Amino acid sequence: MTPAAAGAPMFPAEVTAPPTVGVEEEFILAERHSRAAVYRAPSVVRAALGHLGASHVTAEVSQAQVETVSAVCRTAAELEAEIGRLRRGAATAAAEHDCLLVPSGTAVLGRPGPPPLADKPRYRAFARSFGPLIQDQGVNACHVHVGVADRDEAVRAVNHLRGWMPLLLALTGNSPFSDGTDTGYESWRTMLWSRWPSAGPPPHLRGAAHYDRIVGRLIATGAAMDPGMIYWHVRPSPHLPTIEVRVADVLPDTAATTAYALLVRALVGGAVEAVRAGEPAPEVPDPLLRAACWQAARHGTAGTLPATHTRDHTPTAVGRLVEELWKRVEPQLSGYGDDRWVSDWLGAVQHGGSGSSLQRRVAEHHGGSLQAVVDALAVEPG
């Protein structure tokens, strides 16, 4: 059953104006001839500043990465245009330095020796505190920010969102290859990133004060240097009036990124409504939620996942979970005018798999060539 054919909404929603939405995307830089990851981010970021503006492109942990930051958007068309603009501008800057801009969660092909860190005091402090853990973090995610003005409301909404993170991860895996090897995972990025002590699913939170206490204790242990290092899959943003969903790999193209961000916005909108209505969030045990995220990273849309958005946690086929997700978000999507964008993308993922399936099909079609995978993913300059 496609999402559009799923049953009636779980609860009626009185949808008002859509909340704001913004997207941060991370990319690997690949050398144009070898297609291996290359450490040219400082030059590419400087060039991209001229194309995109200072607030829309930045360096990341590894000098083989760049990150784009969208403007705050309201409509689906505005968001799609913004994501496309940023991708084309960053790809143009990469081309000026003989690079390809590659939306893959990991570097498909190898890297030229130990990765230098971006020259920022924060990243040097990372290296001092966490040692070799910092060295293999050239991984690329898609972070979606959805406007939620009230911080306590945002923290409580995270309780309603945390159980959906395994399914979102299963739908967005886009990192099967790493340094020239098929890892067997749909999201190898998740496995690399999960080594950070503050990464993974968030705990159940009683409110903003509880959140602050947990964050303070993590910082006190040295597991995080500051609130920005709370790398949970979903969290209240430490510096913006938003909920930030961080679980996804960077997606392969503008259309997929747009649809995924709109889905996240609808899910957040429904979670905020549930908080306001006094609807209790399912209390999913932390070990089960972490295990479900591992299953999603390993198998993607194949097989089953625990139904961590419910109280019984029954193992359920991913396709059926998508139907249940659609029931949850359809009132918001319809009210915002985003239902067709998201329905088309979910249908495509259910039919053809996530970005990892695309990468593997390209490799198989080209006799195992991972250079062909990089070429298929690379963003066209414009």
Secondary structure, 3 states (H helix, E strand, C coil): CCHHHCCCCCCCCCCCCCCCEEEEEEEEEEECCCCCECCCHHHHHHHHHHHHCHHHEEECCECCEEEEECCCECCHHHHHHHHHHHHHHHHHHHHCCCEEEECCCCCCCCCCCCCCECCCHHHHHHHHHHHHHHHHCCCCEEEEEEECCCHHHHHHHHHHHHHHHHHHHHHHCCECEECCEECCCCEHHHHHHCCCCCEECCCCCCCHHHHHHHHHHHHHHCCCCCHHHCEECEEECCCCCEEEEEEEECCCCHHHHHHHHHHHHHHHHHHHHHHHCCCCCCCCCHHHHHHHHHHHHHHCCCCEEECCCCCCCCEEEHHHHHHHHHHHHHHHHHHHCCHHHHHHHHHHHHHHCCHHHHHHHHHHHCCCCHHHHHHHHCCCCC
